[in-house]
Amino acid sequence: MGSKSNNDKLMQKTGLMIVYAWVLLAVGFFVLTAYDPSYLESAENYVSILAIIGGPALLIITKIIETWNQEKQQEIADYESQAAHERNMDEIRVKHQADMERNPCETQIAKQHATDGIQDKRLSNMEENISNLVSEVVLLREGAK
């Protein structure tokens, strides 16, 4: 994904601290009241603190879940387009294979034509070289007379 932006770093550090503080306070209050019921007398103080910290923590958790949901929806959309592409390619491959099985001679003929073209070029080059050599021999004979 690359490097994180300043907003990502700030959200990670601040958001994690708020969420962890909220969870620790909630668990701590539960453990304290389970261990010593006398802490229930100051429950309003703990509830106020949890509410103050819980508001931003809830917003952060909600935002994280929304972002995660959007990323998953994008992954699904990407997967669907990739799967559609692969299906199309498989369909083309099957059609091509069927065409090749129906008309095996056409491919052999095409290969033969390509080979014939190369041989024709070679023959024309050889004929040109031979005619050049014959011309030189004729010139040498005329010069020797």
N, C-alpha and C positions, 0 to 999 in steps of 0.2 A: 504494500500500500504506500510505502514511502514514509517520510518523516512526519511527525505530528505537528500540527499548528499550535500556536500559543493558546488558543481557545481550548483545544483538545487537552493540552497539559493542565491548564487551569481547572477545567471541568473534572479531569481525572483526580487531581490532588484534592481540590476543595470538595468535590462531590463525594469521593470516597471517605474523606474525613467526616463529613456530615452524616452519611449513611452509617458508617461504623459507630459513630458516637450515639446515634439514635438507637441502633440495635443493642449496643453495650448497655446503655441506660435502661432500656426496656427489659433486657435479660437480667441486669443487675437488680432492678426493682423487684422483678418476679422472684429472684433467688433470695433477696433480703426479706421479703414478706413471707416467703415459704419457710425461711430459717427462723425469723423472729417476727411474729405477728404484730408487735408493737409499732413497726414501721408503717402499718396501715393508718395510724393517726396522722402521719405527714404525707398521705397519699396525694393530697391536692397539690402539694409542692412538686412531687415527682411528675404528676400528670401535666402540670403546667410546663415543666421543663421538656417533657416528651412532646408536648404539643408545639412548643416553640421550635424545637429541633426537627420534629416530625414533618412540619409543613414543607421546608426546603427539601428534606430527604424524600418525601413523597413525590415532589415535583421532579427531582433528579431521577428517581427510579422510574417514574412514568415516562420521562424523556428517553431514558436508556431503553426501555421496552419498546417504545415507538420506533426508535432508530433501529433496533434489532429487527423489528417486524418489517420495516421498509427494506432493510438489507436482504432479508429472507425472500420478500416478494420480488426483489430485483434478481436474486439468484434463480428463483423459479422461472421468471420471465426469460432470463438468459438460457436456462436449461431447455425451456420449451422451444425457443428459436433454434438452438443447437440440435435438438432432437428432430425438429421439422427438416432442418438442412440434411441431417444424416438420412432421414427417410427418403428425401428427394434424391440424394446421391445413390442410395441403394436401389431405388426405382430405375434410375438411369442406368446403373450398372447391370441390373437384371435385363432391361431392354436391350442393352448392347450385347450382353452374352447371348440372348436369344437370337439377335440378328446375326451374330457371328456363327452360331450353330446352324441357322437356316441357310446362310450363304458363305460356306467356307471357301468356295472357289474364288469369290471376288477378292478376298484378301490375298490369295495366292497369285491371282492375275495382277493385282496392284504391285506386289513385290516383284513379279517378273518384269513388269513394265519399268519399274525403277532400276532393276538390274540391266535391262536392255538399254536404257538410256545411258547408263554408265559405260556399257560396252560400246555403244555407238560413238561416244565421245573418244574413247580409247582408239577405236578403229580409225576415226577421222584424223586424230593426231598422228597415228602411225602412217596413214596414207600421205599426210602432209610432209612428214619427215622423209618418207621414201621419195616423194617427188622432188624435194629439196636436194637429196643426195644424188638422184638421177641427173638433175640439172647441173650439179657440181661436176659429176663424172663427164657429162657432155662438154662442159666448158674446158675441163682438163684435156680431153681428147682433141678438141679443136685447137687448144693452145699447143699441144705436142706436135701437130701436123705442120 
